[in-house]
């Protein structure tokens, strides 16, 4: 974006190039549960139009990071800014749409009723209904609009959550365990939806253990272990840095998995 400043009555000043505010900037985030630091000094930036992956094993701090961004847990240290707004405030929450790991509750509602409720609670734009209808069709759910959520499979329920979040068209989209419970066809469709959301200008943060999905959809990844980042960068850059052919190779190299893999192979050979 170019901004031109003028003095009143004077000639135009030189144009100044202004960098758009990133949808998410996290600095020094620390979240402690009792004696355990679930997130410990995490720095993270999600630019507009990019997909960033938080990748790591169970318990590494992925979900806690997303919950902190949403204002569902209070950070013990650090800062969170959502498009320049302090994280956790009502204004910041209004700028974020999220897909939870376990979409539960409101099971007595139909798919259509859940989408209507989402539109009202989030004060969605008029185009929400059109986008939601298109996404339901893309995921093969258009005929389930009147079905109660309780009647859907786990994977279908997650897809309805994806529809609601993406149709809101917010600057920041958070997705927890992106491919959990999805069949291969749904994963492919979901991958394309994520990329289109980014192409439309959203910043997307994906927490996942699915290394293949992360490698296909993410522009950058942050590998987490014990609440802290052990590697961060564009995937091609990380592959070069660790002399790895795939993101899986980077994961093994950075998280010390090679030793565990040798132990596993030794144990299997001894069976």
C-alpha positions in Angstrom: 0.0 0.0 0.0 1.3 3.5 -0.9 0.4 6.5 1.2 1.0 10.0 0.0 1.2 12.8 2.6 0.7 16.4 1.7 1.1 19.7 3.5 -2.0 21.8 3.3 -1.6 24.1 0.4 1.7 22.7 -0.5 3.1 20.2 -3.1 2.6 16.5 -2.6 5.3 14.8 -0.4 7.1 11.8 -1.6 5.1 8.6 -1.6 5.8 6.4 1.4 5.5 2.6 1.1 3.7 1.3 4.2 3.9 -2.4 5.1 0.5 -3.9 5.8 0.0 -4.9 9.4 0.5 -8.7 9.9 -2.6 -10.6 10.9 -0.6 -12.2 13.8 2.6 -11.3 15.6 3.6 -13.3 18.7 6.7 -12.3 20.8 8.1 -14.1 23.7 4.9 -16.1 24.5 5.0 -18.1 27.6 2.1 -20.1 29.1 2.6 -22.1 32.3 0.4 -24.8 33.7 1.6 -25.5 37.2 5.3 -26.6 37.0 5.1 -27.1 33.2 5.7 -24.4 30.6 3.4 -25.4 27.8 4.7 -22.6 25.6 8.1 -21.1 26.4 9.3 -18.0 24.7 7.7 -18.5 21.4 8.1 -15.9 18.6 5.8 -16.3 15.6 4.6 -14.1 12.7 1.8 -14.8 10.2 1.8 -12.4 7.3 -1.3 -11.7 5.2 -1.6 -14.1 2.3 0.5 -16.8 3.9 0.0 -20.2 5.5 2.2 -20.9 8.5 2.4 -24.4 10.2 2.9 -25.1 13.8 4.3 -28.6 13.7 5.3 -30.9 16.5 4.3 -33.9 18.6 1.5 -34.1 21.2 2.1 -31.8 24.1 4.5 -29.5 22.4 2.4 -26.4 22.8 0.5 -26.1 19.5 -3.1 -26.0 20.9 -2.0 -23.8 23.8 -0.6 -21.3 21.4 -3.8 -21.1 19.4 -5.9 -20.8 22.6 -3.7 -17.9 23.7 -4.2 -16.2 20.4 -8.0 -16.6 20.8 -7.8 -15.2 24.4 -8.9 -18.5 25.9 -5.8 -18.7 28.1 -3.9 -15.9 29.7 -0.2 -15.7 28.8 2.2 -15.6 31.7 4.6 -13.5 29.5 5.0 -12.1 26.0 2.7 -10.2 23.6 0.1 -11.2 21.0 -1.0 -8.7 18.4 -3.8 -9.6 15.9 -3.6 -7.1 13.0 -2.1 -4.6 15.4 -4.7 -5.1 18.1 -3.8 -6.6 21.5 -4.6 -10.3 21.6 -7.5 -11.5 23.8 -9.5 -8.3 23.5 -13.0 -8.3 22.0 -11.7 -6.4 19.0 -8.9 -8.9 18.4 -11.3 -11.9 18.7 -13.6 -10.3 16.1 -10.7 -10.5 13.6 -10.1 -14.3 14.1 -11.9 -17.3 12.9 -11.0 -20.8 14.2 -11.4 -24.5 13.5 -11.0 -26.4 16.8 -9.4 -29.7 17.2 -12.6 -31.2 18.7 -15.7 -29.4 17.5 -18.3 -30.2 20.2 -21.5 -28.7 21.6 -24.7 -27.5 20.1 -25.3 -31.0 18.8 -29.1 -30.4 18.7 -28.7 -27.8 16.0 -28.8 -28.5 12.3 -25.9 -27.6 10.1 -27.9 -24.7 8.7 -28.8 -23.5 12.2 -25.2 -23.6 13.3 -24.2 -21.5 10.3 -26.9 -19.0 11.0 -25.9 -18.8 14.6 -22.3 -18.2 13.6 -23.3 -15.4 11.2 -25.3 -13.7 14.0 -22.7 -14.0 16.8 -19.9 -12.9 14.6 -21.8 -10.2 12.8 -20.9 -11.8 9.5 -21.1 -9.9 6.2 -24.0 -10.5 3.9 -21.8 -12.7 1.7 -21.4 -15.2 4.5 -24.4 -17.3 3.4 -23.2 -17.5 -0.2 -19.7 -18.5 0.8 -21.0 -21.1 3.2 -23.2 -22.7 0.6 -20.3 -22.9 -1.9 -18.1 -24.5 0.8 -20.8 -27.0 1.8 -21.0 -28.1 -1.8 -17.2 -28.4 -2.1 -17.2 -30.7 0.9 -20.2 -32.8 -0.3 -22.4 -31.5 2.6 -25.0 -29.4 0.7 -27.6 -32.1 1.2 -26.9 -32.2 5.0 -28.0 -28.6 5.7 -31.0 -29.8 7.7 -29.2 -32.7 9.5 -28.5 -32.3 13.2 -24.8 -32.1 14.1 -25.2 -35.1 16.3 -26.0 -37.2 13.3 -22.8 -36.3 11.5 -19.5 -38.3 11.6 -16.6 -36.7 13.4 -15.0 -35.8 10.0 -18.2 -34.2 8.7 -18.6 -32.2 12.0 -15.0 -30.9 11.5 -15.8 -29.9 7.9 -18.9 -27.9 9.1 -16.5 -26.1 11.5 -14.2 -25.4 8.5 -17.2 -24.0 6.5 -18.2 -21.7 9.3 -14.7 -20.4 9.9 -13.7 -19.9 6.3 -17.0 -18.3 5.3 -16.5 -15.6 8.0 -13.6 -14.3 5.9 -11.6 -12.9 8.8 -8.0 -11.6 8.5 -6.7 -14.5 10.7 -7.7 -18.1 10.4 -6.6 -20.6 13.0 -6.8 -24.4 12.4 -6.1 -26.9 15.1 -5.0 -30.4 13.9 -6.0 -29.7 10.3 -6.6 -33.2 8.9 -7.8 -35.0 12.0 -10.6 -37.5 11.1 -10.8 -36.4 7.5 -10.8 -38.9 4.7 -8.4 -38.4 1.8 -10.9 -36.7 -0.5 -11.8 -34.2 2.3 -8.1 -33.5 3.0 -7.5 -32.6 -0.6 -10.5 -30.3 -0.7 -9.5 -28.8 2.7 -6.0 -28.1 1.4 -7.4 -26.2 -1.5 -9.7 -24.2 0.7 -6.8 -23.2 2.9 -4.7 -22.1 0.0 -7.6 -20.0 -1.4 -8.2 -18.4 2.0 -4.6 -17.3 1.9 -4.8 -16.1 -1.7 -7.8 -13.9 -0.7 -5.5 -12.2 1.8 -6.0 -14.0 5.1 -3.2 -15.1 7.3 -3.6 -18.8 8.2 -2.0 -20.6 11.1 -2.2 -24.4 11.0 -1.4 -26.6 14.0 -0.7 -30.1 12.8 1.1 -33.3 13.2 0.5 -34.2 9.6 3.9 -33.5 8.0 2.8 -34.4 4.5 -0.1 -31.9 4.7 2.2 -29.2 6.2 4.7 -29.7 3.4 2.0 -29.3 0.7 0.1 -26.4 2.1 2.4 -24.3 4.3 4.7 -21.5 3.1 6.6 -21.5 6.4 6.7 -23.8 9.4 7.7 -23.6 13.0 8.8 -26.9 14.6 7.9 -27.1 18.3 9.3 -29.2 21.1 8.5 -28.8 24.8 6.8 -25.5 24.1 9.7 -23.8 22.2 10.6 -23.4 18.6 13.5 -25.6 17.5 13.4 -24.6 13.8 11.6 -22.0 11.7 11.6 -21.0 8.1 10.3 -21.7 4.6 10.2 -25.4 4.0 12.7 -25.4 1.1 15.1 -23.4 3.3 14.7 -25.9 6.1 15.3 -28.9 3.8 18.6 -27.2 2.7 19.6 -26.3 6.2 19.2 -29.9 7.5 20.2 -31.7 4.2 16.7 -33.4 4.2 14.7 -34.4 1.2 11.4 -33.9 3.0 9.9 -32.1 6.0 9.8 -35.4 7.7 13.6 -35.5 7.4 13.8 -32.0 8.9 11.5 -33.1 11.8 13.6 -36.1 12.6 16.8 -34.1 12.5 15.6 -31.2 14.6 13.6 -33.1 17.2 16.1 -35.9 17.8 13.9 -38.5 16.3 16.8 -40.3 14.6 17.9 -41.9 17.8 14.4 -43.1 18.6 14.0 -44.4 15.1 17.2 -46.4 15.5 16.0 -47.8 18.8 12.7 -48.7 17.2 14.4 -50.5 14.3 16.7 -52.4 16.6 13.7 -53.5 18.7 11.8 -54.6 15.5 14.9 -56.5 14.3 15.0 -58.3 17.6 11.3 -59.4 17.5 
